[in-house]
Amino acid sequence: MGALVGAVPILIPSPALGNPLHLVGSTRLDSRLTQYAFSTPSVTGVTDTRVLFPSGYATHPRRRYPVLYLLHGALDDDTAWTTKGQAEQLTAPYPVIVVMPSSGTSGGYTNWYNGGA
């Protein structure tokens, strides 16, 4: 169930557990910031997500951290909080994992079950 990506362990749900989320790729952007790409049958195309890890995260593999989700506004994407919002600088002193997913061009973080019917 766990995966080691860029020397940083992250949990990726297994398809055997009923969540067909697949890691397509990852790019380490700096010592704290990693860009991930995921695919799932629930969403068309690839979903990009940026994750900021706290300093020293890799050296404490068993420590648990709180997670802060930063959702971008309209017409932005997963890069907005790090390129426009100073998320990396503002969270640097805190032991928190920051997850910044992209909602796609028209998803808006909604779960349109059954096409919204």
N, C-alpha and C positions, 0 to 999 in steps of 0.2 A: 504494500500500500504506500510506502514511502519511496521517494526518489531522491537521488543526489544530483542536483543540477548546479553546475558551476561551483562545486565544492560547498554549496549551501543546501542542506537538506530541506526539502519541502514535501508536504503531503499532497498526493494527487489521488483522488478517489479511484478505485479500481472498477472497471466495467463489471466485474463479477459481483460487486456490491450494489449494482443497479444504477450507477452513475457513470455513463459513458463519456467522461471528460478525458480528453487526450492532450498531452503536452506535445505541441508541434515543434517548438523550438524555444530557445532562450538566448539572451545576449546580456552579458554582464556589462553595464554601462559605467560603473565606477565601484568603489569599495562597498557601498551600501545599496546601490540601485541596480535592479535587474529587470529587464524587459522579457515578458513571457508571451507566448502565442499558444492559444488553446483552440481545440475544435471539439464540437459535440453535435450530435444529430438534432439537438434542440434549437440550435442557432445556425443560420446559413453563414458559411464562410468561417474565417478565423477571428477569434476574439483576442485582442491584445490587452495585456494587463501589466502595469508597472508595480513593482513591490520594493519598498524601502525597508531594509533590515536594520535593526539597531547595531551600533558599533559592538563588535565582539560576539555577534550572533553565532558565527561558525565555531567559536571556541567553547560554547556552552550548548551542546546539542540536546541536552535533556531539559533545559530551562524552558518554562512556559512564558509566553509574552502576550499581553493584550494586543488586539488587532483593531486598528482604526481604518475604516473604509472612507475614502475620499471620492465622491462621485462628481464628475465634471458636469458643467452646465451645457446648454444647447450649443450646437455647432462646434464643440470641442471633442477631445478624445482623451485617452489614458495618459497622454503626455502633459496635459494642461497644468496639473498641480505641481509638476517639477519644472516646467519651462516658464510658467506664468505666476505660479502661486507660492514659490519658495518653500515647498513642502520639505525638501531635503534639509535646508538650513533650520527651519522652525522645529523639526522633530529630532534633530541631531542630539540634543541633551537627554532625550527620553528613551526608556527601554520599551519601545513599542514597534510592532510591525505595521507598516502602512501599505494598504492595498488600494490601487487606483485602477479599476477596470474601465474599459471602454464600453459604452452602451450601444455602439453602432450608429448608423445614420438615422434610424427612426425608432429604435427600441425604447429609449428613455427609461431603462431599468424596469420595464414592466414585464409581466408574465402574461402574455396574451394567450391564455389557454383556449384551445379550440378556435383559434383565429379571432378571438375577442367576442365570440358569440355569447 
